Amino acid sequence: MERVGQHYHPDAIFIAPGDYLVGWINIRKWYEDSFRKYPGVEVQITHEIRSGNEAALEWKAVLIDAAKVRHAVTGVNLVRVEGGKFGS
């Protein structure tokens, strides 16, 4: 969890389906819940578009639950980098 947190500003904004989170403390709870549901994950960045300090990262992932069932998902993350970390 500490390694994930190193990528976020303390006041970063994180938006996921159904969630709008402000600050690493709240974002961390989201990740902790996700890691409990899916203790295994495999992620591959498949496409990247950059413009200044903003980027769109298209990815494919496999979430692996406690029963070792694999769940394929795809998505796009839009990020703004400030000082080398995800910001608002």
C-alpha positions in Angstrom: 0.0 0.0 0.0 2.9 2.3 0.7 4.2 1.9 -2.8 0.8 2.9 -4.3 0.6 5.9 -2.0 4.0 7.2 -3.2 2.3 8.0 -6.6 -0.3 10.3 -5.0 -0.2 13.9 -3.7 -1.7 14.0 -0.2 -4.6 16.1 -1.6 -5.0 14.2 -4.9 -8.5 13.6 -6.5 -9.5 10.1 -7.4 -12.7 9.4 -9.4 -13.9 5.8 -10.0 -17.4 4.6 -10.9 -19.6 5.7 -8.0 -16.7 7.3 -6.1 -15.3 10.8 -5.9 -12.4 10.8 -3.4 -10.2 13.7 -2.2 -6.9 13.0 -0.4 -4.7 10.0 -0.1 -6.3 9.0 3.2 -9.6 8.4 1.4 -8.0 7.0 -1.8 -6.1 4.5 0.3 -9.4 3.2 1.8 -10.6 2.5 -1.8 -7.4 0.6 -2.6 -7.6 -1.4 0.7 -11.2 -2.4 -0.1 -10.2 -3.4 -3.6 -7.2 -5.4 -2.5 -9.4 -7.3 0.0 -11.8 -8.3 -2.8 -9.0 -9.0 -5.3 -5.7 -9.9 -3.7 -4.2 -10.5 -7.1 -3.9 -8.2 -10.0 -2.1 -8.2 -13.4 -2.1 -4.8 -15.3 -0.8 -4.0 -18.7 -0.8 -0.4 -20.1 -1.9 -0.8 -23.7 -1.9 2.8 -25.0 -0.7 6.1 -23.7 -1.4 9.7 -24.8 0.5 12.6 -23.1 0.1 16.3 -23.3 2.2 18.4 -20.9 1.5 17.2 -17.4 -1.7 15.2 -18.4 -2.0 11.7 -19.8 -4.6 9.1 -20.7 -3.5 5.6 -20.0 -5.5 2.8 -21.5 -5.1 -0.5 -19.7 -6.1 -4.2 -19.5 -6.2 -5.9 -16.2 -7.0 -9.2 -14.6 -8.4 -9.1 -11.0 -7.9 -12.3 -9.1 -10.3 -13.0 -6.2 -9.6 -15.1 -3.1 -11.0 -18.2 -4.8 -8.4 -17.6 -7.6 -11.2 -16.7 -10.1 -9.9 -14.3 -12.8 -11.9 -11.3 -13.8 -10.8 -9.4 -17.0 -11.4 -5.7 -17.0 -10.3 -2.8 -19.2 -10.3 0.9 -18.7 -8.7 4.3 -19.1 -7.1 6.4 -16.4 -6.9 10.2 -16.9 -4.1 11.6 -14.8 -2.6 15.0 -14.0 1.0 14.9 -12.7 2.2 17.5 -10.3 5.7 17.3 -9.0 6.0 13.7 -10.2 2.8 12.5 -8.4 -0.8 12.1 -9.3 -2.6 15.3 -8.4 -6.0 16.9 -8.9 
